[in-house]
Amino acid sequence: MTPEKMLEVATRNHRMTILREEGLYRHIRFAEPGTGIWRFDLVTWPGHLVITGDLEDYHFSRLPDMFEFFRHPVGYINPSYWAEKLCGPTRSMSFSAELFKQLVYQYFREWCQQNGGPHRPLWCAICEEVMRDEYGYDDVVDESMAHHALTRFRHGDFEFVDSWEWELKDYDYHFLIALHAIVWGINMYDAAKAAVA
């Protein structure tokens, strides 16, 4: 499930509570009544926004009013630019098994276009020896395991040349959920403000 869809499903019964609002000093909670599951808070002070709660915590800094910075239609996020505004040693990217598989398949397809077949035995070997952990049970789960699998694989004339240069990280799923939550929360806040105006 995409991060956007996951947030939509998990927050469909959430209500907004303004705990503090004094200019750019805000503390707004989003939660389903009676439970803390998927509860999150948006806290701002001049130049800063923190999302915290039952999601990963992230601290951003850019404009005096960070709601202005993140104010976009629900569904729109800009992970690469917004990650540049993170404060502290927060992780926004992590190993992506999906990206790893895409790169392996892309490399295999390009090799097949330049080399004669049959290719099925090669693909079966890649699936067994590269796409699985070293014991052959589960998917590769981290970057070092992925690079190890790529560098040790040989099948006839085929090998993953220069695969240590592959970028196997993508934006962390929890980071993407948090970004969607920020945008969604600001939209909820704006709608509530417009309703009483």
Residue pairs with C-beta under 8 A, 6 or more apart in sequence:
1 9
3 173
3 176
3 177
3 179
3 180
4 75
4 176
4 180
6 177
7 177
7 180
7 181
7 184
10 37
10 38
11 30
11 32
11 38
11 181
11 184
13 32
13 33
14 30
14 31
14 32
14 38
14 39
15 30
15 31
15 32
15 33
16 28
16 29
16 30
16 185
16 188
16 189
16 192
17 28
17 29
17 30
17 31
18 26
18 27
18 28
18 189
19 27
19 28
19 29
19 41
20 26
20 27
21 27
21 28
24 44
24 45
24 46
24 64
24 65
25 44
25 45
25 46
26 42
26 43
26 44
26 67
27 41
27 42
27 43
28 41
28 42
28 43
28 185
28 189
29 39
29 40
29 41
29 53
30 39
30 40
30 41
30 42
30 181
30 185
30 188
31 38
31 39
31 40
31 53
32 38
32 39
36 53
36 54
37 54
38 54
38 55
39 53
39 54
40 51
40 52
40 53
40 54
40 55
40 178
40 181
40 185
41 50
41 51
41 52
41 53
42 49
42 50
42 51
42 182
42 185
42 186
42 189
43 49
43 50
43 51
43 52
44 50
44 65
44 66
44 67
46 64
46 65
47 61
47 62
47 63
47 64
47 66
48 59
48 60
48 61
48 66
48 87
49 59
49 60
49 61
49 66
49 67
49 69
49 70
49 182
50 57
50 58
50 59
50 60
51 57
51 58
51 178
51 181
51 182
51 185
55 174
55 177
55 178
55 181
56 172
56 174
56 175
56 177
56 178
57 90
58 86
58 90
58 92
58 175
58 178
59 86
59 87
59 88
59 90
60 66
60 69
60 70
60 82
60 85
60 86
60 87
61 85
61 87
62 69
62 85
63 69
67 186
67 189
69 85
70 82
70 182
70 183
70 186
71 183
71 186
71 190
72 78
72 183
73 183
73 187
74 180
74 183
74 184
74 187
75 180
75 183
76 183
77 176
77 179
77 180
77 183
79 92
79 171
79 175
79 176
79 179
80 171
82 179
83 92
83 93
83 171
83 175
86 92
91 172
91 175
92 171
92 172
92 175
93 169
93 170
93 171
93 172
93 175
94 169
94 170
94 172
94 173
95 141
95 142
95 143
95 146
95 168
95 169
96 168
96 169
96 170
97 139
97 140
97 141
98 170
99 168
99 169
99 170
100 140
100 146
100 168
101 131
103 166
103 168
104 126
104 130
104 131
104 150
104 160
107 160
107 163
108 119
108 122
108 123
108 126
111 158
112 119
112 122
115 157
115 158
121 155
122 155
122 156
122 158
125 153
125 155
126 153
126 155
128 136
129 136
129 149
129 153
130 140
130 149
130 150
130 153
130 160
131 139
131 140
131 149
132 138
132 139
132 140
133 139
133 140
133 141
133 145
134 145
134 148
134 149
140 146
140 149
143 168
143 169
146 168
147 163
147 164
147 166
147 168
150 160
150 163
150 164
150 166
151 160
151 163
151 164
153 159
153 160
